[in-house]
Amino acid sequence: MHFIAFMSQIKSYTIQFSNKTQLLFDTKFEDFVCKQNKQGTNICYFIDKNVLDAHSSKFINIEKKILIEGNENSKNFGNLEVYIEQLLELNVDKSYLLIGVGGGIVSDILGFVGSCYKRGIPFGFFPTTVLSSIDASIGGKNGLNFGAIKNVIGTIAQPEFIAYDLSFLKSLKKEDFNDGFAEIIKYGCIANPGILELLEFSQFEYKSFPEEKLIALFKSCIDIKCSIIEQDPFDKEIRKILNYGHTLGHAIESEYKISHGKAVAIGMMFACFVSEKNNTSISSLKIKSLLNQYFLPTSFSFDIEMMMQKITHDKKMNSNFIDFIVLEKLGKASIQKLSFENLRSLLIEFLDAKND
């Protein structure tokens, strides 16, 4: 088995993948396009329609592109066939580089297409959301939905590069900008409490964020994710801790159609509740305060049986148990096996506590 380096500007990691991913910070998209055009690189772009509308001047020198609706409905087999048909009509072959410009929807779709089309062609990302910048585009997970089940079909394949042009973030809606901070808070909870301190005392305001501080924050999150992936590239053990808050979060997101960040915020509060049941002192009030600071919800009314039905399809389910992520303390997460019935009881207690 061959081991090849996964590269970032923070450090290099050796993991089991067939290519190198470079993280390119402070990269202006239009300069990148100009350089590739001069070099005669064959490129087809997958672009979120909303990003194209908001930044039309950045895309005037692009010849081949496929437009993506930035919603979960785009991640199904029906639309996959449309994307493949468009690639064939554009005569895209293995000499091409695919580049995705958008949020997590685009990176999921492009990563899946790139890993499968003509048995795999190279691809890279320009993430345009906070969430995609520090989570969805990092790590090589690519997924499609099947019916109402999120990301149940997918591949693990690394992009050639991930490039950061923070000007894309300026066009986000305020709630979409804040949405990504749920995942940033997650990184602080599971691996680096210093991130929580930074968020608490350095408010990253919508449209007026200090770019250098934001890039430093992104690097801290990316460093955590890369170091975890180095240990467990195929999601067998420790990589599962990256799903802190996602067990209930994904179920709520799927059933109630709320944003990923908001759903994960609620899921983290439930995970805090379960952690505290284990007699750990994790200061859930601190996490709740930070979520409120970034306008993320900390409570939500849901149908327990519906949530249990959704959770049975969770990728962390194993027979009658689920690998549930808890905190031993702020900055240290672990995997706890919860039976299906135990999980139901905890959800009931969680709702009852919220209504007290």
Number of C-alpha atoms within 10 A of each C-alpha: 4 7 11 14 16 24 19 20 11 12 10 16 18 17 22 18 18 13 18 19 22 17 21 14 15 13 16 16 19 16 11 11 18 13 12 13 15 8 9 9 13 16 21 21 21 22 24 21 17 16 23 17 10 13 14 11 10 15 17 11 11 14 11 15 18 16 17 24 16 18 12 17 16 17 24 19 15 10 14 17 11 12 19 15 12 15 18 12 9 13 12 20 15 14 11 15 18 24 26 30 26 27 24 25 25 32 30 24 24 28 31 25 24 23 22 13 16 12 9 15 19 20 27 24 28 27 28 26 25 26 23 22 28 26 21 21 28 23 22 22 21 26 23 23 17 14 11 14 17 21 19 15 14 17 19 17 21 25 28 19 22 23 21 21 17 22 16 20 20 16 17 19 12 14 15 19 21 23 25 23 24 26 27 23 22 26 27 23 26 23 21 18 17 15 19 21 13 14 18 16 8 12 13 19 12 16 14 9 13 12 13 10 13 14 17 11 17 16 19 19 23 22 18 17 19 24 17 20 24 18 17 16 21 19 17 10 14 16 18 21 24 21 21 27 25 26 26 26 27 26 27 27 19 19 15 11 12 13 17 20 26 28 29 29 30 24 27 31 23 26 25 27 21 22 22 18 11 12 9 16 14 19 12 18 11 14 23 19 14 20 23 13 14 22 16 23 19 21 18 12 9 14 12 14 11 12 20 18 11 20 22 17 14 21 15 19 18 13 9 11 17 21 21 24 27 27 26 20 18 21 18 17 20 18 17 15 16 17 17 16 12 12 18 16 12 17 22 14 15 17 17 10 10 12 9 5
